[in-house]
């Protein structure tokens, strides 16, 4: 008997694609060479990394494979991009512009620049949908601004940002533009040329690749200072023996998206809309957060009035979902993203994040909708919901 819950937490992490796992396995056993070694075993590993770099470059529309630097994940990529790029151009100024709804990895990197290097950080607000206005970014820029960081898709409410419009502003002023694209790359939504960004952070485990591997896209000519020094790997920007199996798995997952070997985003969006429609119809007062159209296909952030999301999740062990970002889990504080779009602290705590992925089925959606609705009716404040 299968006791695993219905998995609706794909924005926290995605199941590893079996094809990615199959590609990885030889590099745990027979293909074990160090890619820095000059012999045949090392050369084989080095070739695998070169191929992988090309596949990840293709995923985001990079011109050259050398523009991809592998990291341990998007958090490290964010740190390398923000701290590394800011320090590389320190003589040009000491101000960073970002938004109030960024991932904590970006906010932490900005905080490091403030605390340890004397930078200032300006955080631009968003509208009720969680979207930043490019004009507000332009207004926040000063002659001292050296870098702007705006995430492509929010990890809680899914809203997509107008990167190309923002990048046009930064390009005209010679300012480096970074985006955290961990959530959007898995849908094939990021094209770095169209977006106009100089730096983009990626994460394999958000696109059905393995955990513990990510990448930073660095447009040719963009200056970045290494944050981890040692043996000179990854263009001298990220020292340490490469994690060859994980890199191969990441690249395989990326290639599957590029060659359309995975279910299209339209299928995921249809399932999301089905779940959204059922829950809005059966839970009075429920509201959706995020942009109604410019949102990740699989994202559903739902506020249930008067119901603690954590309590609801406790009532439905058959559904694996979250009350917000996995990075906020256990903090006890309401989501900074939800309060930034105007929700009260109580409303933020009453918000459920449901995220749908490739493995989700229509049966999963219908069963999850029933379970969530029954739990919501049980926890509803008086007067009780109608049956």
C-alpha positions in Angstrom: 0.0 0.0 0.0 1.4 3.4 -1.0 1.4 5.7 2.0 3.3 8.6 0.4 1.4 11.9 0.4 0.3 13.8 -2.7 3.3 16.0 -3.4 2.3 19.6 -3.9 5.6 21.3 -2.8 7.5 21.4 -6.1 8.7 25.0 -5.4 10.6 23.6 -2.4 12.2 20.8 -4.4 11.3 18.6 -7.3 11.6 14.8 -7.7 14.7 13.7 -9.4 14.0 12.7 -13.0 14.9 9.0 -13.5 16.7 9.9 -16.7 18.9 12.3 -14.8 19.6 9.6 -12.2 20.5 7.1 -14.9 23.0 9.6 -16.4 24.6 10.2 -13.0 25.1 6.6 -12.0 28.3 5.8 -14.0 30.1 8.8 -12.5 29.6 7.3 -9.0 31.2 4.0 -10.1 33.1 3.4 -13.3 33.6 7.0 -14.5 35.2 8.2 -11.2 38.1 10.4 -12.6 39.0 13.8 -11.3 38.4 16.2 -14.1 41.6 18.0 -13.3 43.7 14.9 -13.8 45.6 14.6 -17.1 45.0 10.9 -17.7 42.2 9.2 -19.5 40.0 8.9 -16.5 40.3 12.6 -15.8 39.8 13.6 -19.4 36.6 11.6 -19.5 35.2 13.5 -16.5 36.3 16.8 -18.0 34.5 16.0 -21.2 31.4 15.2 -19.2 31.6 18.6 -17.5 32.1 20.4 -20.8 29.0 18.7 -22.3 27.1 19.5 -19.1 28.1 23.2 -19.3 26.8 23.4 -22.8 23.4 21.9 -21.9 22.9 24.3 -19.0 24.0 27.2 -21.3 21.4 26.1 -23.8 18.7 26.0 -21.1 19.0 29.7 -20.5 20.1 30.8 -23.9 23.7 31.6 -23.1 26.0 32.3 -26.0 29.0 30.4 -24.7 29.4 27.4 -22.3 32.1 29.3 -20.6 29.4 31.7 -19.3 28.2 28.9 -16.9 30.0 28.4 -13.6 28.8 25.5 -11.5 28.1 26.1 -7.8 26.7 24.1 -4.9 23.2 25.6 -5.6 21.4 28.8 -6.1 22.3 30.2 -2.7 26.0 30.0 -3.5 25.3 31.4 -6.9 23.4 34.4 -5.4 26.3 35.0 -3.1 28.9 34.8 -5.8 26.9 37.0 -8.1 26.0 39.7 -5.6 29.1 39.9 -3.3 31.5 38.8 -6.1 30.3 41.3 -8.7 29.9 44.2 -6.2 33.4 43.8 -4.8 34.8 43.5 -8.4 33.5 47.0 -9.2 33.9 48.5 -5.8 35.8 51.5 -7.2 32.6 52.4 -9.2 30.4 52.8 -6.1 28.9 51.1 -3.1 25.1 50.9 -3.5 23.0 47.8 -4.3 19.3 48.0 -5.4 17.1 45.0 -4.9 13.4 44.4 -4.0 11.6 43.7 -0.7 10.5 40.2 -1.8 13.8 38.6 -2.7 14.8 35.2 -1.6 16.6 35.2 1.7 19.8 34.1 0.0 19.8 37.4 -1.9 18.9 39.5 1.1 21.7 37.8 3.1 24.3 38.5 0.5 23.2 42.1 0.4 23.4 42.2 4.2 27.0 40.8 4.1 28.0 43.7 1.8 26.5 46.2 4.3 28.0 44.6 7.4 31.4 43.8 6.2 32.1 46.1 3.3 30.3 49.3 4.0 27.8 49.1 1.1 24.3 50.6 1.2 21.3 48.6 0.0 18.0 50.1 -1.4 15.0 47.7 -1.4 12.3 48.7 -3.9 8.6 47.9 -3.0 6.2 45.9 -5.1 2.5 46.2 -5.9 -0.3 44.0 -4.5 0.6 41.3 -7.0 4.2 41.2 -6.0 5.4 42.9 -9.2 8.1 45.6 -9.2 7.6 48.7 -11.3 10.8 49.3 -13.5 10.2 53.1 -12.9 10.6 52.5 -9.2 13.9 50.7 -9.9 15.1 53.6 -12.0 14.1 56.1 -9.3 16.1 54.1 -6.7 19.4 54.2 -8.8 22.1 56.7 -7.8 25.5 57.5 -9.2 26.8 55.1 -6.5 24.7 52.1 -7.6 26.8 49.2 -9.1 24.4 46.3 -9.1 20.6 45.6 -9.3 19.2 42.2 -8.2 15.6 41.3 -9.0 14.4 37.7 -8.9 12.7 36.4 -12.1 9.9 34.5 -10.3 9.0 34.7 -6.7 9.4 31.5 -4.7 6.2 32.0 -2.7 3.6 33.8 -4.9 5.1 32.9 -8.3 4.9 36.4 -9.8 7.2 37.0 -12.8 9.1 40.3 -13.0 9.7 42.5 -16.1 13.4 41.7 -16.3 13.9 43.0 -19.8 12.5 46.4 -18.9 14.6 46.7 -15.8 17.7 45.4 -17.6 17.3 48.1 -20.3 17.5 50.7 -17.5 20.6 49.2 -15.9 22.4 48.6 -19.2 22.0 52.3 -20.2 23.7 53.3 -16.9 26.4 50.6 -17.0 25.0 48.9 -13.9 25.3 45.1 -13.5 21.9 43.2 -13.5 21.5 40.0 -11.6 18.4 37.7 -11.3 17.7 34.7 -9.1 16.1 32.4 -11.7 16.0 29.3 -9.5 12.2 29.0 -9.8 11.7 30.0 -13.5 14.4 28.0 -15.3 12.6 24.7 -14.7 9.8 25.9 -17.0 12.2 27.1 -19.7 11.1 30.7 -19.0 14.5 32.3 -18.8 16.4 33.5 -21.9 19.3 35.6 -20.7 19.6 37.4 -24.0 15.9 38.4 -24.0 16.0 39.3 -20.3 19.2 41.3 -20.8 20.7 40.2 -17.5 24.4 39.9 -16.8 24.1 37.3 -14.0 21.6 34.6 -13.3 21.4 32.1 -10.5 20.2 28.5 -11.2 19.4 25.5 -9.1 19.2 21.9 -10.3 16.8 20.6 -7.7 14.1 23.0 -8.8 14.0 21.4 -12.2 14.1 17.7 -11.5 17.8 17.5 -11.1 19.8 16.5 -8.0 20.2 18.6 -4.8 23.5 20.2 -4.0 24.3 21.6 -7.5 23.5 24.9 -9.2 25.1 27.4 -11.5 25.7 31.0 -12.1 25.4 32.4 -15.6 28.0 35.2 -16.1 27.7 37.2 -19.3 31.0 37.5 -21.0 32.7 40.7 -19.8 31.0 40.9 -16.5 33.5 41.2 -13.7 33.1 38.9 -10.6 35.5 38.4 -7.7 36.0 34.8 -6.5 34.5 34.1 -3.1 36.0 30.6 -2.7 39.7 30.3 -3.6 42.0 27.3 -4.0 42.7 25.2 -6.9 41.4 27.5 -9.7 38.5 25.4 -10.9 35.5 27.0 -12.6 37.5 29.8 -14.2 39.1 30.5 -10.8 35.7 31.6 -9.5 34.7 28.5 -7.5 37.6 26.4 -6.2 37.2 22.7 -5.3 36.9 19.4 -7.1 33.8 19.5 -9.2 30.8 17.3 -8.2 30.8 15.4 -11.5 27.8 13.2 -10.9 25.6 16.1 -9.8 26.8 18.3 -12.7 25.9 15.5 -15.1 22.5 15.1 -13.5 21.8 18.8 -13.6 22.7 19.0 -17.3 20.5 16.0 -18.1 17.6 17.6 -16.4 18.3 20.9 -18.2 18.5 19.1 -21.6 15.2 17.4 -21.1 13.6 20.8 -20.8 15.4 22.1 -23.9 14.4 19.2 -26.1 10.8 19.2 -24.9 11.2 15.7 -23.3 9.1 16.7 -20.3 5.4 17.7 -19.9 4.9 21.3 -21.1 4.1 24.2 -18.7 0.6 24.4 -20.2 -0.3 21.0 -18.7 1.0 22.1 -15.3 -0.9 25.4 -15.6 -4.1 23.5 -16.4 -3.8 21.4 -13.3 -3.0 24.5 -11.2 -6.1 26.2 -12.5 -8.2 23.2 -11.7 -7.0 23.1 -8.1 -7.4 26.9 -7.8 -10.9 26.7 -9.1 -12.0 23.9 -6.8 -10.6 25.5 -3.7 -12.0 28.9 -4.4 -15.4 27.4 -5.1 -15.5 25.3 -1.9 -13.7 27.5 0.7 -15.6 30.8 1.2 -13.4 33.9 1.4 -10.3 32.1 0.0 -8.1 34.5 -2.1 -5.2 33.9 -4.5 -1.9 35.8 -4.1 0.4 36.8 -6.9 -0.2 38.1 -10.4 -3.3 36.6 -12.0 -1.5 35.9 -15.3 2.3 36.7 -15.0 2.9 33.8 -12.6 4.7 30.5 -12.5 2.4 27.8 -14.1 2.5 25.6 -11.1 2.2 28.2 -8.3 -0.9 28.6 -6.1 -0.6 30.8 -3.0 -3.9 30.8 -1.2 -5.0 32.7 1.8 -7.7 31.0 3.9 -9.4 33.6 6.2 -9.2 32.7 9.9 -7.3 29.5 9.4 -3.7 29.0 10.4 -2.0 27.3 7.5 0.3 25.3 9.8 -2.8 23.9 11.6 -4.4 23.0 8.3 -1.3 21.2 7.1 -1.2 19.2 10.3 -4.8 18.0 9.5 -3.8 16.7 6.0 -0.8 14.4 6.3 -1.9 13.0 2.9 -0.8 16.2 1.2 2.7 17.5 1.2 2.6 21.3 0.9 3.9 24.3 2.8 2.8 27.4 4.5 5.4 29.4 2.5 9.0 29.2 1.5 10.9 26.2 2.8 13.6 28.7 3.9 11.1 30.4 6.3 10.0 27.1 7.9 10.2 27.1 11.7 11.1 30.8 11.9 7.7 31.7 13.5 7.7 35.0 11.6 5.2 35.7 8.8 6.5 35.7 5.3 8.2 39.0 4.3 6.9 38.4 0.8 3.2 38.2 1.9 3.5 41.2 4.2 5.2 43.2 1.4 2.2 42.7 -0.9 -0.1 44.0 1.8 -1.3 41.0 3.8 -1.6 41.4 7.6 0.5 39.1 9.8 -2.6 37.0 10.5 -3.4 36.8 6.8 0.2 35.8 6.0 -0.1 33.0 8.6 -3.3 31.9 7.0 -1.6 31.4 3.6 -0.9 28.0 2.0 1.6 27.5 -0.8 0.7 24.7 -3.2 3.0 24.0 -6.1 2.4 21.6 -8.9 5.0 19.8 -11.0 5.6 17.3 -13.8 4.6 14.3 -11.7 1.3 15.8 -10.5 -1.8 14.1 -11.9 -5.4 15.1 -12.3 -6.3 12.5 -9.6 -3.7 14.1 -7.3 -5.4 17.5 -7.8 -8.9 16.2 -7.1 -7.9 14.2 -4.1 -5.9 17.1 -2.6 -8.7 19.5 -3.2 -11.1 17.3 -1.3 -8.6 16.9 1.6 -7.8 20.6 1.9 -11.5 21.6 1.7 -12.5 19.1 4.5 -9.7 20.3 6.7 -10.6 24.0 6.0 -14.2 23.3 6.9 -13.1 21.7 10.2 -10.9 24.6 11.1 -13.1 27.4 9.9 -14.0 30.1 12.3 -17.7 30.6 13.3 -20.1 30.7 11.6 -19.1 27.4 10.1 -18.8 26.9 6.4 -21.7 25.3 4.7 -21.2 21.6 3.9 
